[in-house]
Amino acid sequence: MGKLSFFAGVGVGYLLGARAGRQQFEKIKSASQQVWENPRVQSSVHKVEEKVGQVAKEQASAVTDKVAETVKSRIGGSSGSASSGSGSGSSSSSTDRSGVGGSSMPPTPPQPEI
């Protein structure tokens, strides 16, 4: 149903645009440009841009904190097992690799060449 509506809208838009011609397109374009350049519209645009920037900063901070917590919990779990069996430097690095790639993250399959 969604695809049918989309194609019907495209068809109607094409027919109306073809009938209206270039002059109507230029009228619509100039009217929309006048609205966009209106100081009240620009004031609203700047307010929205500032609000979006604030929300993005807040959300970025929250996401960063969540990622940091997740990384610390994962590293804390694997480093705890690596520190308990740290007889030599090379064995602890292999333990870390097998701990991370073992049950929690399967290996990435090879990608096809393009």
N, CA, C and O atoms as a GROMACS GRO file, in nm:
protein
  456
    1MET      N    1   0.083  -0.119   0.000
    1MET     CA    2   0.000   0.000   0.000
    1MET      C    3   0.087   0.125   0.000
    1MET      O    4   0.053   0.222  -0.068
    2GLY      N    5   0.198   0.125   0.074
    2GLY     CA    6   0.286   0.241   0.082
    2GLY      C    7   0.353   0.272  -0.050
    2GLY      O    8   0.366   0.388  -0.089
    3LYS      N    9   0.396   0.166  -0.120
    3LYS     CA   10   0.462   0.187  -0.249
    3LYS      C   11   0.364   0.241  -0.352
    3LYS      O   12   0.398   0.327  -0.432
    4LEU      N   13   0.242   0.189  -0.347
    4LEU     CA   14   0.140   0.234  -0.440
    4LEU      C   15   0.110   0.383  -0.419
    4LEU      O   16   0.099   0.458  -0.516
    5SER      N   17   0.098   0.425  -0.293
    5SER     CA   18   0.074   0.565  -0.263
    5SER      C   19   0.190   0.652  -0.310
    5SER      O   20   0.168   0.761  -0.365
    6PHE      N   21   0.312   0.605  -0.289
    6PHE     CA   22   0.429   0.681  -0.330
    6PHE      C   23   0.430   0.702  -0.481
    6PHE      O   24   0.447   0.814  -0.529
    7PHE      N   25   0.410   0.594  -0.557
    7PHE     CA   26   0.412   0.606  -0.702
    7PHE      C   27   0.295   0.688  -0.755
    7PHE      O   28   0.309   0.760  -0.854
    8ALA      N   29   0.180   0.680  -0.689
    8ALA     CA   30   0.067   0.763  -0.728
    8ALA      C   31   0.100   0.910  -0.706
    8ALA      O   32   0.069   0.995  -0.789
    9GLY      N   33   0.164   0.941  -0.594
    9GLY     CA   34   0.205   1.078  -0.564
    9GLY      C   35   0.307   1.130  -0.664
    9GLY      O   36   0.300   1.246  -0.707
   10VAL      N   37   0.401   1.044  -0.700
   10VAL     CA   38   0.502   1.083  -0.800
   10VAL      C   39   0.434   1.111  -0.933
   10VAL      O   40   0.466   1.210  -0.999
   11GLY      N   41   0.342   1.026  -0.972
   11GLY     CA   42   0.271   1.046  -1.099
   11GLY      C   43   0.191   1.174  -1.101
   11GLY      O   44   0.196   1.249  -1.199
   12VAL      N   45   0.116   1.201  -0.994
   12VAL     CA   46   0.036   1.322  -0.986
   12VAL      C   47   0.127   1.445  -0.986
   12VAL      O   48   0.098   1.544  -1.054
   13GLY      N   49   0.236   1.438  -0.911
   13GLY     CA   50   0.330   1.549  -0.908
   13GLY      C   51   0.391   1.576  -1.043
   13GLY      O   52   0.409   1.692  -1.082
   14TYR      N   53   0.424   1.470  -1.115
   14TYR     CA   54   0.481   1.486  -1.249
   14TYR      C   55   0.381   1.552  -1.344
   14TYR      O   56   0.414   1.644  -1.418
   15LEU      N   57   0.256   1.502  -1.340
   15LEU     CA   58   0.155   1.558  -1.429
   15LEU      C   59   0.127   1.705  -1.398
   15LEU      O   60   0.119   1.787  -1.490
   16LEU      N   61   0.113   1.738  -1.271
   16LEU     CA   62   0.088   1.877  -1.235
   16LEU      C   63   0.207   1.965  -1.270
   16LEU      O   64   0.190   2.077  -1.319
   17GLY      N   65   0.325   1.915  -1.247
   17GLY     CA   66   0.445   1.993  -1.280
   17GLY      C   67   0.459   2.013  -1.429
   17GLY      O   68   0.498   2.121  -1.474
   18ALA      N   69   0.428   1.911  -1.507
   18ALA     CA   70   0.439   1.922  -1.652
   18ALA      C   71   0.335   2.019  -1.708
   18ALA      O   72   0.363   2.094  -1.802
   19ARG      N   73   0.216   2.018  -1.650
   19ARG     CA   74   0.111   2.108  -1.698
   19ARG      C   75   0.137   2.253  -1.657
   19ARG      O   76   0.110   2.346  -1.733
   20ALA      N   77   0.190   2.271  -1.536
   20ALA     CA   78   0.211   2.406  -1.486
   20ALA      C   79   0.323   2.476  -1.561
   20ALA      O   80   0.316   2.596  -1.587
   21GLY      N   81   0.424   2.402  -1.597
   21GLY     CA   82   0.534   2.459  -1.674
   21GLY      C   83   0.635   2.533  -1.588
   21GLY      O   84   0.628   2.535  -1.466
   22ARG      N   85   0.730   2.592  -1.658
   22ARG     CA   86   0.843   2.658  -1.593
   22ARG      C   87   0.801   2.784  -1.516
   22ARG      O   88   0.857   2.813  -1.410
   23GLN      N   89   0.702   2.858  -1.568
   23GLN     CA   90   0.660   2.982  -1.502
   23GLN      C   91   0.604   2.954  -1.363
   23GLN      O   92   0.636   3.025  -1.268
   24GLN      N   93   0.522   2.852  -1.352
   24GLN     CA   94   0.465   2.818  -1.222
   24GLN      C   95   0.575   2.773  -1.125
   24GLN      O   96   0.572   2.806  -1.007
   25PHE      N   97   0.670   2.697  -1.177
   25PHE     CA   98   0.782   2.653  -1.094
   25PHE      C   99   0.859   2.772  -1.040
   25PHE      O  100   0.896   2.774  -0.923
   26GLU      N  101   0.885   2.871  -1.126
   26GLU     CA  102   0.958   2.991  -1.083
   26GLU      C  103   0.879   3.069  -0.978
   26GLU      O  104   0.937   3.123  -0.884
   27LYS      N  105   0.745   3.077  -0.994
   27LYS     CA  106   0.662   3.144  -0.894
   27LYS      C  107   0.673   3.076  -0.758
   27LYS      O  108   0.691   3.141  -0.655
   28ILE      N  109   0.662   2.944  -0.759
   28ILE     CA  110   0.671   2.868  -0.634
   28ILE      C  111   0.809   2.885  -0.572
   28ILE      O  112   0.821   2.902  -0.451
   29LYS      N  113   0.911   2.882  -0.654
   29LYS     CA  114   1.048   2.895  -0.604
   29LYS      C  115   1.070   3.033  -0.541
   29LYS      O  116   1.129   3.042  -0.433
   30SER      N  117   1.023   3.139  -0.606
   30SER     CA  118   1.043   3.273  -0.551
   30SER      C  119   0.962   3.293  -0.423
   30SER      O  120   1.009   3.357  -0.329
   31ALA      N  121   0.840   3.238  -0.419
   31ALA     CA  122   0.759   3.250  -0.298
   31ALA      C  123   0.823   3.177  -0.181
   31ALA      O  124   0.825   3.229  -0.069
   32SER      N  125   0.876   3.058  -0.206
   32SER     CA  126   0.941   2.983  -0.098
   32SER      C  127   1.069   3.053  -0.053
   32SER      O  128   1.104   3.048   0.066
   33GLN      N  129   1.140   3.116  -0.145
   33GLN     CA  130   1.262   3.189  -0.108
   33GLN      C  131   1.228   3.311  -0.023
   33GLN      O  132   1.301   3.343   0.071
   34GLN      N  133   1.118   3.379  -0.054
   34GLN     CA  134   1.076   3.494   0.027
   34GLN      C  135   1.040   3.449   0.169
   34GLN      O  136   1.074   3.516   0.267
   35VAL      N  137   0.972   3.336   0.180
   35VAL     CA  138   0.937   3.285   0.312
   35VAL      C  139   1.063   3.249   0.389
   35VAL      O  140   1.074   3.281   0.507
   36TRP      N  141   1.159   3.184   0.324
   36TRP     CA  142   1.282   3.141   0.390
   36TRP      C  143   1.363   3.261   0.438
   36TRP      O  144   1.425   3.255   0.544
   37GLU      N  145   1.363   3.370   0.361
   37GLU     CA  146   1.443   3.488   0.397
   37GLU      C  147   1.373   3.577   0.498
   37GLU      O  148   1.432   3.676   0.543
   38ASN      N  149   1.251   3.547   0.533
   38ASN     CA  150   1.177   3.625   0.632
   38ASN      C  151   1.251   3.620   0.765
   38ASN      O  152   1.289   3.513   0.811
   39PRO      N  153   1.272   3.738   0.830
   39PRO     CA  154   1.347   3.739   0.958
   39PRO      C  155   1.282   3.654   1.067
   39PRO      O  156   1.353   3.594   1.148
   40ARG      N  157   1.150   3.648   1.070
   40ARG     CA  158   1.083   3.566   1.172
   40ARG      C  159   1.113   3.418   1.149
   40ARG      O  160   1.134   3.343   1.244
   41VAL      N  161   1.114   3.376   1.023
   41VAL     CA  162   1.144   3.237   0.991
   41VAL      C  163   1.290   3.206   1.028
   41VAL      O  164   1.318   3.101   1.086
   42GLN      N  165   1.380   3.296   0.993
   42GLN     CA  166   1.521   3.275   1.024
   42GLN      C  167   1.544   3.271   1.175
   42GLN      O  168   1.628   3.194   1.223
   43SER      N  169   1.472   3.354   1.249
   43SER     CA  170   1.482   3.351   1.395
   43SER      C  171   1.441   3.214   1.449
   43SER      O  172   1.507   3.158   1.536
   44SER      N  173   1.332   3.161   1.396
   44SER     CA  174   1.287   3.029   1.438
   44SER      C  175   1.388   2.921   1.399
   44SER      O  176   1.413   2.828   1.476
   45VAL      N  177   1.446   2.934   1.281
   45VAL     CA  178   1.545   2.837   1.235
   45VAL      C  179   1.665   2.837   1.329
   45VAL      O  180   1.716   2.731   1.364
   46HIS      N  181   1.711   2.956   1.369
   46HIS     CA  182   1.827   2.964   1.458
   46HIS      C  183   1.795   2.905   1.596
   46HIS      O  184   1.880   2.840   1.656
   47LYS      N  185   1.672   2.928   1.645
   47LYS     CA  186   1.633   2.870   1.773
   47LYS      C  187   1.635   2.718   1.767
   47LYS      O  188   1.683   2.651   1.858
   48VAL      N  189   1.581   2.664   1.657
   48VAL     CA  190   1.577   2.518   1.641
   48VAL      C  191   1.719   2.464   1.630
   48VAL      O  192   1.750   2.360   1.689
   49GLU      N  193   1.806   2.532   1.554
   49GLU     CA  194   1.946   2.486   1.541
   49GLU      C  195   2.015   2.483   1.677
   49GLU      O  196   2.088   2.388   1.707
   50GLU      N  197   1.994   2.586   1.759
   50GLU     CA  198   2.055   2.589   1.892
   50GLU      C  199   2.003   2.475   1.980
   50GLU      O  200   2.080   2.410   2.049
   51LYS      N  201   1.873   2.452   1.975
   51LYS     CA  202   1.813   2.346   2.057
   51LYS      C  203   1.865   2.209   2.013
   51LYS      O  204   1.897   2.124   2.096
   52VAL      N  205   1.873   2.188   1.882
   52VAL     CA  206   1.924   2.061   1.830
   52VAL      C  207   2.069   2.042   1.873
   52VAL      O  208   2.109   1.932   1.910
   53GLY      N  209   2.148   2.149   1.868
   53GLY     CA  210   2.287   2.141   1.912
   53GLY      C  211   2.299   2.104   2.059
   53GLY      O  212   2.384   2.023   2.097
   54GLN      N  213   2.214   2.165   2.142
   54GLN     CA  214   2.216   2.134   2.285
   54GLN      C  215   2.177   1.988   2.311
   54GLN      O  216   2.243   1.918   2.388
   55VAL      N  217   2.072   1.944   2.246
   55VAL     CA  218   2.026   1.805   2.266
   55VAL      C  219   2.132   1.707   2.216
   55VAL      O  220   2.157   1.605   2.280
   56ALA      N  221   2.196   1.740   2.104
   56ALA     CA  222   2.300   1.652   2.050
   56ALA      C  223   2.417   1.642   2.147
   56ALA      O  224   2.472   1.533   2.166
   57LYS      N  225   2.457   1.754   2.207
   57LYS     CA  226   2.567   1.750   2.304
   57LYS      C  227   2.530   1.667   2.427
   57LYS      O  228   2.610   1.588   2.476
   58GLU      N  229   2.406   1.686   2.475
   58GLU     CA  230   2.361   1.609   2.591
   58GLU      C  231   2.358   1.460   2.560
   58GLU      O  232   2.404   1.378   2.640
   59GLN      N  233   2.303   1.425   2.446
   59GLN     CA  234   2.294   1.284   2.409
   59GLN      C  235   2.432   1.225   2.383
   59GLN      O  236   2.457   1.110   2.417
   60ALA      N  237   2.521   1.304   2.323
   60ALA     CA  238   2.657   1.254   2.298
   60ALA      C  239   2.726   1.223   2.430
   60ALA      O  240   2.796   1.123   2.442
   61SER      N  241   2.706   1.309   2.529
   61SER     CA  242   2.765   1.286   2.660
   61SER      C  243   2.708   1.158   2.723
   61SER      O  244   2.783   1.079   2.780
   62ALA      N  245   2.579   1.140   2.713
   62ALA     CA  246   2.516   1.020   2.770
   62ALA      C  247   2.564   0.894   2.699
   62ALA      O  248   2.591   0.793   2.764
   63VAL      N  249   2.574   0.900   2.567
   63VAL     CA  250   2.621   0.783   2.492
   63VAL      C  251   2.767   0.754   2.525
   63VAL      O  252   2.804   0.638   2.541
   64THR      N  253   2.849   0.859   2.535
   64THR     CA  254   2.990   0.840   2.570
   64THR      C  255   3.003   0.774   2.707
   64THR      O  256   3.084   0.683   2.725
   65ASP      N  257   2.924   0.821   2.804
   65ASP     CA  258   2.928   0.761   2.937
   65ASP      C  259   2.887   0.613   2.933
   65ASP      O  260   2.949   0.530   2.998
   66LYS      N  261   2.783   0.582   2.857
   66LYS     CA  262   2.736   0.444   2.847
   66LYS      C  263   2.841   0.355   2.782
   66LYS      O  264   2.864   0.242   2.828
   67VAL      N  265   2.904   0.404   2.676
   67VAL     CA  266   3.010   0.326   2.609
   67VAL      C  267   3.127   0.305   2.705
   67VAL      O  268   3.182   0.195   2.712
   68ALA      N  269   3.164   0.409   2.777
   68ALA     CA  270   3.275   0.397   2.872
   68ALA      C  271   3.244   0.293   2.979
   68ALA      O  272   3.331   0.213   3.015
   69GLU      N  273   3.122   0.294   3.031
   69GLU     CA  274   3.083   0.195   3.131
   69GLU      C  275   3.091   0.053   3.074
   69GLU      O  276   3.141  -0.038   3.139
   70THR      N  277   3.042   0.036   2.952
   70THR     CA  278   3.042  -0.096   2.890
   70THR      C  279   3.184  -0.144   2.867
   70THR      O  280   3.216  -0.260   2.895
   71VAL      N  281   3.270  -0.055   2.817
   71VAL     CA  282   3.410  -0.093   2.793
   71VAL      C  283   3.479  -0.128   2.923
   71VAL      O  284   3.552  -0.226   2.931
   72LYS      N  285   3.457  -0.046   3.026
   72LYS     CA  286   3.520  -0.075   3.156
   72LYS      C  287   3.473  -0.208   3.212
   72LYS      O  288   3.553  -0.283   3.267
   73SER      N  289   3.344  -0.239   3.198
   73SER     CA  290   3.294  -0.366   3.252
   73SER      C  291   3.351  -0.484   3.173
   73SER      O  292   3.383  -0.588   3.231
   74ARG      N  293   3.365  -0.468   3.041
   74ARG     CA  294   3.423  -0.577   2.960
   74ARG      C  295   3.571  -0.593   2.989
   74ARG      O  296   3.619  -0.705   3.004
   75ILE      N  297   3.642  -0.483   2.996
   75ILE     CA  298   3.786  -0.491   3.023
   75ILE      C  299   3.809  -0.537   3.166
   75ILE      O  300   3.900  -0.616   3.193
   76GLY      N  301   3.728  -0.489   3.256
   76GLY     CA  302   3.741  -0.530   3.396
   76GLY      C  303   3.724  -0.680   3.412
   76GLY      O  304   3.796  -0.742   3.490
   77GLY      N  305   3.630  -0.739   3.340
   77GLY     CA  306   3.606  -0.883   3.347
   77GLY      C  307   3.720  -0.962   3.287
   77GLY      O  308   3.762  -1.062   3.345
   78SER      N  309   3.771  -0.920   3.171
   78SER     CA  310   3.878  -0.996   3.106
   78SER      C  311   4.012  -0.969   3.170
   78SER      O  312   4.097  -1.059   3.174
   79SER      N  313   4.036  -0.846   3.223
   79SER     CA  314   4.164  -0.819   3.287
   79SER      C  315   4.171  -0.888   3.422
   79SER      O  316   4.280  -0.923   3.468
   80GLY      N  317   4.055  -0.908   3.487
   80GLY     CA  318   4.055  -0.981   3.613
   80GLY      C  319   4.100  -1.124   3.593
   80GLY      O  320   4.177  -1.175   3.674
   81SER      N  321   4.055  -1.190   3.487
   81SER     CA  322   4.098  -1.326   3.461
   81SER      C  323   4.241  -1.328   3.410
   81SER      O  324   4.314  -1.424   3.435
   82ALA      N  325   4.283  -1.224   3.338
   82ALA     CA  326   4.420  -1.219   3.288
   82ALA      C  327   4.517  -1.189   3.401
   82ALA      O  328   4.629  -1.240   3.400
   83SER      N  329   4.476  -1.106   3.499
   83SER     CA  330   4.567  -1.073   3.607
   83SER      C  331   4.582  -1.192   3.702
   83SER      O  332   4.687  -1.206   3.766
   84SER      N  333   4.481  -1.277   3.714
   84SER     CA  334   4.492  -1.391   3.803
   84SER      C  335   4.585  -1.496   3.744
   84SER      O  336   4.645  -1.574   3.818
   85GLY      N  337   4.598  -1.500   3.611
   85GLY     CA  338   4.685  -1.598   3.549
   85GLY      C  339   4.800  -1.532   3.477
   85GLY      O  340   4.840  -1.579   3.371
   86SER      N  341   4.855  -1.424   3.530
   86SER     CA  342   4.960  -1.351   3.460
   86SER      C  343   5.097  -1.406   3.495
   86SER      O  344   5.174  -1.340   3.564
   87GLY      N  345   5.127  -1.528   3.449
   87GLY     CA  346   5.257  -1.588   3.471
   87GLY      C  347   5.361  -1.527   3.378
   87GLY      O  348   5.475  -1.504   3.419
   88SER      N  349   5.323  -1.501   3.252
   88SER     CA  350   5.414  -1.437   3.159
   88SER      C  351   5.338  -1.338   3.074
   88SER      O  352   5.216  -1.348   3.063
   89GLY      N  353   5.406  -1.242   3.015
   89GLY     CA  354   5.343  -1.137   2.938
   89GLY      C  355   5.273  -1.190   2.814
   89GLY      O  356   5.164  -1.142   2.782
   90SER      N  357   5.332  -1.286   2.743
   90SER     CA  358   5.271  -1.333   2.619
   90SER      C  359   5.146  -1.416   2.645
   90SER      O  360   5.053  -1.413   2.564
   91SER      N  361   5.142  -1.490   2.756
   91SER     CA  362   5.023  -1.571   2.782
   91SER      C  363   4.905  -1.484   2.820
   91SER      O  364   4.791  -1.520   2.790
   92SER      N  365   4.927  -1.368   2.887
   92SER     CA  366   4.815  -1.284   2.925
   92SER      C  367   4.756  -1.216   2.802
   92SER      O  368   4.635  -1.194   2.797
   93SER      N  369   4.839  -1.183   2.702
   93SER     CA  370   4.784  -1.121   2.582
   93SER      C  371   4.703  -1.223   2.503
   93SER      O  372   4.601  -1.188   2.443
   94SER      N  373   4.747  -1.349   2.500
   94SER     CA  374   4.669  -1.449   2.430
   94SER      C  375   4.540  -1.479   2.506
   94SER      O  376   4.438  -1.510   2.444
   95THR      N  377   4.543  -1.471   2.639
   95THR     CA  378   4.423  -1.490   2.718
   95THR      C  379   4.323  -1.380   2.689
   95THR      O  380   4.203  -1.406   2.676
   96ASP      N  381   4.372  -1.254   2.678
   96ASP     CA  382   4.283  -1.143   2.648
   96ASP      C  383   4.217  -1.162   2.512
   96ASP      O  384   4.097  -1.140   2.499
   97ARG      N  385   4.293  -1.203   2.412
   97ARG     CA  386   4.237  -1.220   2.279
   97ARG      C  387   4.132  -1.330   2.279
   97ARG      O  388   4.025  -1.314   2.220
   98SER      N  389   4.162  -1.442   2.344
   98SER     CA  390   4.064  -1.551   2.344
   98SER      C  391   3.943  -1.514   2.429
   98SER      O  392   3.832  -1.559   2.398
   99GLY      N  393   3.961  -1.435   2.534
   99GLY     CA  394   3.848  -1.395   2.618
   99GLY      C  395   3.755  -1.301   2.544
   99GLY      O  396   3.633  -1.312   2.557
  100VAL      N  397   3.810  -1.209   2.465
  100VAL     CA  398   3.727  -1.114   2.393
  100VAL      C  399   3.664  -1.182   2.272
  100VAL      O  400   3.545  -1.161   2.246
  101GLY      N  401   3.740  -1.262   2.200
  101GLY     CA  402   3.688  -1.322   2.078
  101GLY      C  403   3.615  -1.452   2.102
  101GLY      O  404   3.554  -1.505   2.010
  102GLY      N  405   3.618  -1.505   2.223
  102GLY     CA  406   3.558  -1.636   2.250
  102GLY      C  407   3.408  -1.634   2.248
  102GLY      O  408   3.348  -1.640   2.141
  103SER      N  409   3.346  -1.625   2.363
  103SER     CA  410   3.202  -1.638   2.370
  103SER      C  411   3.128  -1.507   2.349
  103SER      O  412   3.013  -1.507   2.306
  104SER      N  413   3.192  -1.393   2.378
  104SER     CA  414   3.118  -1.268   2.370
  104SER      C  415   3.113  -1.210   2.230
  104SER      O  416   3.014  -1.146   2.194
  105MET      N  417   3.216  -1.231   2.148
  105MET     CA  418   3.217  -1.173   2.014
  105MET      C  419   3.269  -1.277   1.914
  105MET      O  420   3.387  -1.313   1.919
  106PRO      N  421   3.183  -1.325   1.824
  106PRO     CA  422   3.231  -1.421   1.724
  106PRO      C  423   3.322  -1.351   1.623
  106PRO      O  424   3.311  -1.230   1.604
  107PRO      N  425   3.412  -1.425   1.559
  107PRO     CA  426   3.500  -1.362   1.462
  107PRO      C  427   3.421  -1.309   1.341
  107PRO      O  428   3.317  -1.363   1.305
  108THR      N  429   3.472  -1.204   1.282
  108THR     CA  430   3.408  -1.145   1.165
  108THR      C  431   3.435  -1.232   1.044
  108THR      O  432   3.550  -1.267   1.018
  109PRO      N  433   3.331  -1.268   0.967
  109PRO     CA  434   3.354  -1.350   0.847
  109PRO      C  435   3.426  -1.269   0.740
  109PRO      O  436   3.414  -1.147   0.737
  110PRO      N  437   3.501  -1.335   0.654
  110PRO     CA  438   3.570  -1.261   0.548
  110PRO      C  439   3.470  -1.193   0.455
  110PRO      O  440   3.363  -1.247   0.427
  111GLN      N  441   3.507  -1.074   0.408
  111GLN     CA  442   3.420  -0.998   0.320
  111GLN      C  443   3.455  -1.027   0.174
  111GLN      O  444   3.572  -1.046   0.141
  112PRO      N  445   3.356  -1.032   0.088
  112PRO     CA  446   3.386  -1.059  -0.055
  112PRO      C  447   3.458  -0.941  -0.118
  112PRO      O  448   3.435  -0.825  -0.083
  113GLU      N  449   3.547  -0.972  -0.210
  113GLU     CA  450   3.620  -0.866  -0.279
  113GLU      C  451   3.531  -0.808  -0.385
  113GLU      O  452   3.451  -0.878  -0.447
  114ILE      N  453   3.547  -0.679  -0.406
  114ILE     CA  454   3.464  -0.610  -0.506
  114ILE      C  455   3.548  -0.586  -0.630
  114ILE      O  456   3.498  -0.529  -0.727
   0.00000   0.00000   0.00000
